[in-house]
Amino acid sequence: MVYAVIMAGGSGTRFWPKSTKKLPKQFLPLFGKGTMIQNTAGRIEPLIPQERILVVTNDNYVDIAKEQLPSVPDENIVGEPVAKNTAPCVAIAAEMLYKKDPEAVMVVLPADHHIEDPVEFNKILKAAIAKAKDGEHLVTIGINPSRPETGYGYIHGNNSVSESFHGKTVHPVKAFKEKPDAETAQQFLESGDYYWNSGMFIWSAKTVLNQFQKHLPEMYTQVKKSGKELFGKNHESAINSFYHDCKSVSIDYGIMEHAESVFVVPGEFGWNDVGSWTAVYELGDKTKAGNVIHAEHSTFSESKNNYIYTESGKMISAVGLEGVAIVETEDAILVCKLDKAQNVKEIVEQLKENEDFRRFL
């Protein structure tokens, strides 16, 4: 059977002040009707029903996840006691699924990505699943780059070798590349052999556990030890022990960069990792002046290409502004240049350091 694992443990610091510790961005309705995690679960329903979805999130968000995903069984929503990056998340999910179904295939998805064409996305997933079932392979989805982006990691595909599954091309992966400088990103774009790393993975639970045994043996031993209690009365204790004992490492660094049989399925389906307010602006409906406005009352003079969000119902007016985000919540206001929106996380760090300001997080 095919299962989905939705990684929903992030804190969404770049989306402060809308994203907070109590309600981070994956549980917010930033696009369309549903929240980001609801949209993530909903778009894969043609392939994976919600009863076969596993959600791994922070302990503090388990109840929110249950409320927003009522069709996902409660026992499928796992709370992490501490944040330890993505490798432990994948390890515990793989062990749980392997215990339940030794032939389980996992589709690992971040909870907070935006995809404009879910039909095409599911076609890509179908091909990736077929490749994962074809042997002991690790499969990832690469995004055809549209610009020399320096904010994403890249996948170097061996495009001289290809095969087809369900009408989609699959290439071996030569290497994973860290976020490049502008010159290198331009070279990647011009070569045609590089793809943006989407952070989405497909493999069998057995295959990825074998890779943990090979490349992260200590974590493998820890998850196998905890696995004996994952479905018993000591379920929570087993998960807590695993997370407190294991090290913090990403699945990319811990497994993908070292594994041998890795493949990429290139795709174009309107993907955006929604990494900052800039992404929300880019995906929003714009006025003739290029402004994206989520405000009950607003007026503008000589202002263009701005993002405006307010919850209070107050009149908001802008004069002579360009490329600015203004985000107002019940107890905070953020004003920043859209091209500096990644740096909002630095404001969050300052709030954490000031005892009087922590209540705004």
DOLUM-110935 format. One record per residue (C-alpha): z, y, x. Coordinates in Angstrom, 2 decimals. Layout:
<pts>
<pt z="Z" y="Y" x="X"/>
...
</pts>
This chain:
<pts>
<pt z="0.00" y="0.00" x="0.00"/>
<pt z="-0.54" y="3.61" x="1.01"/>
<pt z="2.43" y="5.99" x="1.01"/>
<pt z="2.83" y="9.68" x="1.76"/>
<pt z="5.56" y="11.20" x="3.91"/>
<pt z="6.05" y="14.90" x="3.26"/>
<pt z="7.87" y="16.73" x="6.05"/>
<pt z="9.86" y="19.50" x="4.35"/>
<pt z="12.68" y="20.36" x="6.72"/>
<pt z="11.48" y="23.74" x="8.03"/>
<pt z="13.40" y="26.99" x="7.62"/>
<pt z="10.37" y="29.28" x="7.17"/>
<pt z="11.78" y="32.07" x="9.31"/>
<pt z="8.44" y="33.92" x="9.55"/>
<pt z="8.56" y="34.43" x="5.78"/>
<pt z="11.84" y="36.31" x="5.70"/>
<pt z="13.05" y="37.98" x="3.51"/>
<pt z="11.38" y="35.93" x="0.75"/>
<pt z="12.09" y="32.68" x="2.59"/>
<pt z="15.83" y="32.24" x="3.13"/>
<pt z="18.25" y="29.52" x="4.19"/>
<pt z="18.95" y="28.81" x="0.52"/>
<pt z="15.28" y="28.59" x="-0.45"/>
<pt z="12.76" y="28.28" x="2.44"/>
<pt z="9.03" y="28.74" x="2.05"/>
<pt z="8.11" y="25.13" x="1.22"/>
<pt z="10.02" y="25.53" x="-2.05"/>
<pt z="8.43" y="28.87" x="-2.95"/>
<pt z="5.40" y="29.51" x="-5.22"/>
<pt z="3.38" y="31.50" x="-2.66"/>
<pt z="0.01" y="30.44" x="-4.11"/>
<pt z="-0.98" y="29.50" x="-7.63"/>
<pt z="1.42" y="28.03" x="-10.14"/>
<pt z="3.43" y="25.48" x="-8.18"/>
<pt z="5.59" y="25.71" x="-5.11"/>
<pt z="4.11" y="24.67" x="-1.78"/>
<pt z="5.76" y="21.24" x="-1.80"/>
<pt z="4.71" y="20.66" x="-5.41"/>
<pt z="1.12" y="21.51" x="-4.51"/>
<pt z="1.27" y="19.20" x="-1.49"/>
<pt z="2.42" y="16.29" x="-3.65"/>
<pt z="0.04" y="17.14" x="-6.47"/>
<pt z="-3.17" y="17.35" x="-4.47"/>
<pt z="-2.86" y="13.77" x="-3.15"/>
<pt z="-2.16" y="12.16" x="-6.54"/>
<pt z="-5.71" y="10.77" x="-6.81"/>
<pt z="-4.84" y="8.60" x="-3.78"/>
<pt z="-1.04" y="8.35" x="-3.75"/>
<pt z="1.13" y="8.53" x="-6.89"/>
<pt z="4.40" y="10.40" x="-6.58"/>
<pt z="6.49" y="7.23" x="-6.82"/>
<pt z="5.02" y="6.32" x="-3.40"/>
<pt z="5.96" y="9.64" x="-1.80"/>
<pt z="8.80" y="9.93" x="0.71"/>
<pt z="10.19" y="13.42" x="1.34"/>
<pt z="12.15" y="14.17" x="4.50"/>
<pt z="13.97" y="17.49" x="4.28"/>
<pt z="17.18" y="19.20" x="5.32"/>
<pt z="20.38" y="17.92" x="3.73"/>
<pt z="20.83" y="21.31" x="2.08"/>
<pt z="17.48" y="21.03" x="0.28"/>
<pt z="17.72" y="17.51" x="-1.15"/>
<pt z="18.72" y="18.73" x="-4.61"/>
<pt z="15.95" y="21.36" x="-4.60"/>
<pt z="13.39" y="18.70" x="-3.65"/>
<pt z="14.62" y="16.42" x="-6.44"/>
<pt z="14.37" y="19.26" x="-8.94"/>
<pt z="10.88" y="20.31" x="-7.87"/>
<pt z="9.54" y="16.74" x="-7.58"/>
<pt z="11.08" y="14.90" x="-10.54"/>
<pt z="8.49" y="12.09" x="-10.36"/>
<pt z="9.52" y="11.19" x="-6.81"/>
<pt z="12.34" y="8.60" x="-6.92"/>
<pt z="15.67" y="10.04" x="-5.80"/>
<pt z="16.05" y="7.35" x="-3.14"/>
<pt z="12.75" y="8.54" x="-1.61"/>
<pt z="14.16" y="11.96" x="-0.76"/>
<pt z="15.87" y="11.82" x="2.63"/>
<pt z="18.21" y="14.53" x="3.89"/>
<pt z="18.35" y="15.32" x="7.60"/>
<pt z="21.87" y="16.31" x="8.72"/>
<pt z="20.47" y="18.22" x="11.70"/>
<pt z="17.00" y="19.46" x="12.62"/>
<pt z="15.51" y="17.32" x="15.39"/>
<pt z="11.77" y="18.16" x="15.17"/>
<pt z="9.10" y="15.81" x="13.79"/>
<pt z="9.42" y="12.57" x="15.80"/>
<pt z="12.78" y="11.54" x="14.28"/>
<pt z="11.42" y="12.42" x="10.83"/>
<pt z="8.44" y="10.10" x="11.36"/>
<pt z="10.62" y="7.37" x="12.88"/>
<pt z="13.09" y="7.19" x="9.99"/>
<pt z="10.28" y="7.34" x="7.42"/>
<pt z="8.32" y="4.60" x="9.19"/>
<pt z="11.36" y="2.35" x="9.37"/>
<pt z="12.15" y="2.87" x="5.69"/>
<pt z="8.59" y="2.11" x="4.64"/>
<pt z="8.28" y="-0.89" x="6.96"/>
<pt z="11.47" y="-2.36" x="5.48"/>
<pt z="10.02" y="-1.86" x="2.00"/>
<pt z="6.45" y="-2.91" x="2.77"/>
<pt z="5.50" y="-4.37" x="6.20"/>
<pt z="1.84" y="-3.49" x="5.51"/>
<pt z="2.60" y="0.13" x="4.57"/>
<pt z="0.14" y="2.83" x="5.64"/>
<pt z="1.66" y="6.31" x="6.02"/>
<pt z="-0.04" y="9.63" x="5.35"/>
<pt z="2.20" y="12.21" x="7.07"/>
<pt z="1.83" y="15.75" x="5.71"/>
<pt z="3.62" y="19.06" x="6.26"/>
<pt z="4.99" y="20.44" x="2.99"/>
<pt z="3.84" y="24.01" x="3.53"/>
<pt z="0.09" y="23.99" x="4.12"/>
<pt z="-2.52" y="25.49" x="1.81"/>
<pt z="-5.74" y="23.62" x="1.02"/>
<pt z="-8.45" y="25.22" x="-1.08"/>
<pt z="-10.61" y="22.11" x="-1.66"/>
<pt z="-8.35" y="19.16" x="-2.54"/>
<pt z="-11.32" y="16.99" x="-3.55"/>
<pt z="-12.83" y="17.20" x="-0.06"/>
<pt z="-9.38" y="16.84" x="1.48"/>
<pt z="-8.83" y="13.54" x="-0.34"/>
<pt z="-12.22" y="12.29" x="0.87"/>
<pt z="-11.10" y="13.00" x="4.44"/>
<pt z="-7.78" y="11.26" x="3.80"/>
<pt z="-9.58" y="8.23" x="2.37"/>
<pt z="-11.65" y="7.91" x="5.55"/>
<pt z="-8.57" y="8.33" x="7.75"/>
<pt z="-6.69" y="5.67" x="5.78"/>
<pt z="-9.61" y="3.26" x="6.20"/>
<pt z="-9.61" y="3.83" x="9.97"/>
<pt z="-5.84" y="3.33" x="10.14"/>
<pt z="-6.22" y="0.00" x="8.32"/>
<pt z="-9.01" y="-1.05" x="10.68"/>
<pt z="-6.66" y="-1.77" x="13.57"/>
<pt z="-3.64" y="-0.49" x="15.48"/>
<pt z="-4.89" y="3.08" x="15.41"/>
<pt z="-3.24" y="6.48" x="15.14"/>
<pt z="-5.40" y="8.87" x="13.16"/>
<pt z="-5.16" y="12.63" x="12.82"/>
<pt z="-7.14" y="15.23" x="10.93"/>
<pt z="-8.87" y="17.93" x="12.94"/>
<pt z="-10.03" y="21.20" x="11.43"/>
<pt z="-13.46" y="22.47" x="12.47"/>
<pt z="-12.59" y="25.81" x="14.10"/>
<pt z="-14.14" y="28.95" x="12.64"/>
<pt z="-12.86" y="31.36" x="15.31"/>
<pt z="-11.28" y="31.28" x="18.79"/>
<pt z="-7.75" y="30.93" x="17.42"/>
<pt z="-4.90" y="31.16" x="19.94"/>
<pt z="-2.16" y="30.32" x="17.44"/>
<pt z="-3.08" y="26.63" x="16.99"/>
<pt z="-2.97" y="23.57" x="19.18"/>
<pt z="-6.32" y="21.79" x="19.66"/>
<pt z="-7.62" y="18.23" x="19.62"/>
<pt z="-10.33" y="17.35" x="22.15"/>
<pt z="-12.59" y="14.85" x="20.44"/>
<pt z="-14.94" y="12.46" x="22.20"/>
<pt z="-17.88" y="13.48" x="20.03"/>
<pt z="-20.32" y="11.31" x="21.96"/>
<pt z="-18.68" y="8.31" x="20.30"/>
<pt z="-18.45" y="8.13" x="16.52"/>
<pt z="-18.17" y="5.78" x="13.59"/>
<pt z="-18.20" y="6.30" x="9.86"/>
<pt z="-15.70" y="5.47" x="7.12"/>
<pt z="-16.44" y="6.39" x="3.50"/>
<pt z="-19.17" y="8.72" x="4.70"/>
<pt z="-16.92" y="10.67" x="7.08"/>
<pt z="-17.25" y="10.74" x="10.86"/>
<pt z="-14.41" y="9.53" x="13.07"/>
<pt z="-14.18" y="10.24" x="16.82"/>
<pt z="-11.85" y="8.97" x="19.55"/>
<pt z="-9.44" y="11.60" x="20.86"/>
<pt z="-9.64" y="12.53" x="24.54"/>
<pt z="-6.60" y="14.81" x="24.64"/>
<pt z="-4.32" y="17.18" x="22.79"/>
<pt z="-4.25" y="20.76" x="24.04"/>
<pt z="-1.48" y="23.33" x="23.72"/>
<pt z="-2.13" y="26.75" x="22.19"/>
<pt z="-4.76" y="28.34" x="24.49"/>
<pt z="-5.29" y="31.87" x="25.73"/>
<pt z="-8.16" y="33.86" x="24.23"/>
<pt z="-10.69" y="32.91" x="26.91"/>
<pt z="-9.90" y="29.20" x="26.65"/>
<pt z="-10.00" y="29.33" x="22.85"/>
<pt z="-13.49" y="30.82" x="23.03"/>
<pt z="-14.57" y="27.99" x="25.35"/>
<pt z="-13.14" y="25.43" x="22.93"/>
<pt z="-15.07" y="27.00" x="20.06"/>
<pt z="-18.36" y="27.11" x="21.96"/>
<pt z="-18.10" y="23.51" x="23.18"/>
<pt z="-18.08" y="22.03" x="19.67"/>
<pt z="-15.80" y="19.22" x="20.87"/>
<pt z="-12.48" y="20.75" x="19.88"/>
<pt z="-10.65" y="20.87" x="16.56"/>
<pt z="-7.58" y="22.68" x="15.34"/>
<pt z="-4.58" y="20.35" x="15.25"/>
<pt z="-3.60" y="20.23" x="11.56"/>
<pt z="-0.35" y="18.35" x="12.10"/>
<pt z="-1.43" y="15.67" x="9.61"/>
<pt z="-1.32" y="12.01" x="10.65"/>
<pt z="-2.29" y="8.63" x="9.22"/>
<pt z="-1.19" y="5.22" x="10.53"/>
<pt z="0.50" y="2.02" x="9.49"/>
<pt z="4.29" y="2.00" x="9.70"/>
<pt z="4.10" y="-1.01" x="12.01"/>
<pt z="1.66" y="0.69" x="14.37"/>
<pt z="3.64" y="3.88" x="14.78"/>
<pt z="6.91" y="1.96" x="15.25"/>
<pt z="5.21" y="0.00" x="18.04"/>
<pt z="4.28" y="3.33" x="19.62"/>
<pt z="7.89" y="4.50" x="19.39"/>
<pt z="8.95" y="1.29" x="21.12"/>
<pt z="6.49" y="2.02" x="23.92"/>
<pt z="6.80" y="5.79" x="24.38"/>
<pt z="10.21" y="6.68" x="22.88"/>
<pt z="12.14" y="3.42" x="23.39"/>
<pt z="15.59" y="4.96" x="22.99"/>
<pt z="14.67" y="6.46" x="19.62"/>
<pt z="13.09" y="3.16" x="18.59"/>
<pt z="16.33" y="1.31" x="19.35"/>
<pt z="18.32" y="3.92" x="17.44"/>
<pt z="16.12" y="3.80" x="14.34"/>
<pt z="16.10" y="-0.01" x="14.32"/>
<pt z="19.89" y="0.00" x="14.53"/>
<pt z="20.09" y="2.43" x="11.59"/>
<pt z="17.38" y="0.54" x="9.73"/>
<pt z="19.75" y="-2.31" x="8.95"/>
<pt z="21.67" y="-0.02" x="6.58"/>
<pt z="18.90" y="2.20" x="5.21"/>
<pt z="18.91" y="0.56" x="1.78"/>
<pt z="22.57" y="-0.41" x="1.60"/>
<pt z="25.74" y="1.35" x="0.55"/>
<pt z="25.96" y="2.95" x="4.02"/>
<pt z="22.53" y="4.59" x="3.63"/>
<pt z="23.69" y="8.16" x="4.32"/>
<pt z="25.92" y="7.13" x="7.19"/>
<pt z="23.02" y="5.29" x="8.85"/>
<pt z="20.75" y="8.34" x="8.62"/>
<pt z="23.50" y="10.63" x="9.91"/>
<pt z="24.17" y="8.36" x="12.89"/>
<pt z="20.48" y="8.18" x="13.76"/>
<pt z="19.94" y="11.95" x="13.65"/>
<pt z="23.05" y="12.82" x="15.60"/>
<pt z="22.25" y="10.25" x="18.30"/>
<pt z="18.51" y="10.84" x="18.79"/>
<pt z="16.91" y="13.59" x="20.83"/>
<pt z="14.80" y="16.43" x="19.46"/>
<pt z="11.09" y="15.94" x="20.14"/>
<pt z="7.84" y="16.49" x="18.28"/>
<pt z="5.61" y="13.60" x="17.25"/>
<pt z="2.75" y="15.29" x="19.14"/>
<pt z="4.61" y="15.43" x="22.45"/>
<pt z="6.58" y="12.22" x="22.04"/>
<pt z="3.83" y="9.91" x="20.78"/>
<pt z="0.36" y="11.39" x="20.22"/>
<pt z="-0.15" y="12.80" x="23.72"/>
<pt z="0.65" y="9.41" x="25.28"/>
<pt z="-0.85" y="6.88" x="22.86"/>
<pt z="-4.13" y="5.13" x="23.69"/>
<pt z="-5.86" y="4.38" x="20.40"/>
<pt z="-5.99" y="7.83" x="18.78"/>
<pt z="-8.77" y="9.04" x="16.51"/>
<pt z="-9.66" y="12.27" x="14.74"/>
<pt z="-11.41" y="12.80" x="11.42"/>
<pt z="-12.95" y="16.31" x="11.45"/>
<pt z="-12.84" y="18.20" x="8.19"/>
<pt z="-13.45" y="21.47" x="6.39"/>
<pt z="-11.48" y="21.91" x="3.18"/>
<pt z="-10.10" y="25.44" x="3.29"/>
<pt z="-7.06" y="24.59" x="5.40"/>
<pt z="-4.42" y="27.15" x="6.35"/>
<pt z="-1.05" y="26.34" x="7.88"/>
<pt z="0.43" y="29.46" x="6.22"/>
<pt z="2.27" y="30.44" x="9.37"/>
<pt z="3.14" y="34.03" x="8.46"/>
<pt z="2.71" y="36.82" x="5.91"/>
<pt z="-0.72" y="37.39" x="7.47"/>
<pt z="-1.88" y="34.05" x="6.02"/>
<pt z="-0.59" y="34.99" x="2.56"/>
<pt z="-2.54" y="38.23" x="2.81"/>
<pt z="-5.71" y="36.47" x="3.95"/>
<pt z="-5.54" y="34.00" x="1.06"/>
<pt z="-4.63" y="36.57" x="-1.60"/>
<pt z="-6.83" y="38.29" x="-4.18"/>
<pt z="-7.81" y="41.68" x="-2.79"/>
<pt z="-8.59" y="45.02" x="-4.41"/>
<pt z="-11.68" y="47.01" x="-3.45"/>
<pt z="-9.58" y="48.62" x="-0.72"/>
<pt z="-8.58" y="45.22" x="0.60"/>
<pt z="-4.98" y="45.41" x="-0.59"/>
<pt z="-3.13" y="42.34" x="-1.89"/>
<pt z="-0.61" y="43.54" x="-4.46"/>
<pt z="2.24" y="41.62" x="-6.08"/>
<pt z="4.07" y="44.53" x="-7.65"/>
<pt z="4.62" y="45.65" x="-11.23"/>
<pt z="3.94" y="49.32" x="-10.44"/>
<pt z="2.04" y="50.65" x="-7.42"/>
<pt z="-0.11" y="53.57" x="-6.30"/>
<pt z="-2.08" y="54.04" x="-3.08"/>
<pt z="-3.68" y="56.91" x="-1.20"/>
<pt z="-5.94" y="56.27" x="1.79"/>
<pt z="-4.36" y="52.85" x="2.24"/>
<pt z="-6.28" y="49.65" x="2.82"/>
<pt z="-5.90" y="46.03" x="3.92"/>
<pt z="-2.19" y="45.87" x="3.12"/>
<pt z="0.06" y="43.20" x="1.60"/>
<pt z="2.58" y="44.44" x="-0.97"/>
<pt z="5.24" y="42.24" x="-2.60"/>
<pt z="8.17" y="43.51" x="-4.63"/>
<pt z="10.65" y="41.88" x="-7.01"/>
<pt z="12.57" y="44.89" x="-8.30"/>
<pt z="10.01" y="46.45" x="-10.62"/>
<pt z="10.33" y="49.73" x="-8.73"/>
<pt z="7.26" y="51.88" x="-8.23"/>
<pt z="5.91" y="51.35" x="-4.73"/>
<pt z="3.51" y="53.89" x="-3.23"/>
<pt z="1.71" y="53.87" x="0.09"/>
<pt z="-0.02" y="56.74" x="1.85"/>
<pt z="-2.24" y="56.34" x="4.90"/>
<pt z="-1.26" y="52.74" x="5.60"/>
<pt z="-3.57" y="50.07" x="7.01"/>
<pt z="-2.82" y="46.45" x="7.91"/>
<pt z="0.83" y="46.61" x="6.85"/>
<pt z="3.02" y="44.15" x="4.95"/>
<pt z="5.80" y="45.44" x="2.70"/>
<pt z="8.02" y="42.72" x="1.24"/>
<pt z="10.94" y="43.65" x="-1.00"/>
<pt z="13.47" y="41.13" x="-2.33"/>
<pt z="16.77" y="41.59" x="-4.11"/>
<pt z="18.69" y="42.47" x="-0.97"/>
<pt z="16.17" y="43.17" x="1.81"/>
<pt z="12.96" y="45.03" x="2.65"/>
<pt z="10.55" y="44.03" x="5.40"/>
<pt z="7.90" y="46.41" x="6.75"/>
<pt z="5.64" y="45.10" x="9.50"/>
<pt z="2.11" y="45.27" x="10.83"/>
<pt z="0.19" y="42.25" x="9.61"/>
<pt z="-1.03" y="41.51" x="13.12"/>
<pt z="2.62" y="41.31" x="14.24"/>
<pt z="3.82" y="39.16" x="11.35"/>
<pt z="4.53" y="36.19" x="13.64"/>
<pt z="7.33" y="38.26" x="15.15"/>
<pt z="9.35" y="38.32" x="11.92"/>
<pt z="11.20" y="35.30" x="13.33"/>
<pt z="12.66" y="37.68" x="15.96"/>
<pt z="14.24" y="39.74" x="13.17"/>
<pt z="15.78" y="36.54" x="11.80"/>
<pt z="17.26" y="35.78" x="15.22"/>
<pt z="18.81" y="39.25" x="15.31"/>
<pt z="20.32" y="38.71" x="11.86"/>
<pt z="21.82" y="35.40" x="13.04"/>
<pt z="23.48" y="37.14" x="15.99"/>
<pt z="25.14" y="39.81" x="13.85"/>
<pt z="28.01" y="38.46" x="11.72"/>
<pt z="27.66" y="41.33" x="9.23"/>
<pt z="23.93" y="40.66" x="8.76"/>
<pt z="24.01" y="36.87" x="8.27"/>
<pt z="24.40" y="37.27" x="4.52"/>
<pt z="20.80" y="38.52" x="4.42"/>
<pt z="19.41" y="35.28" x="5.81"/>
</pts>
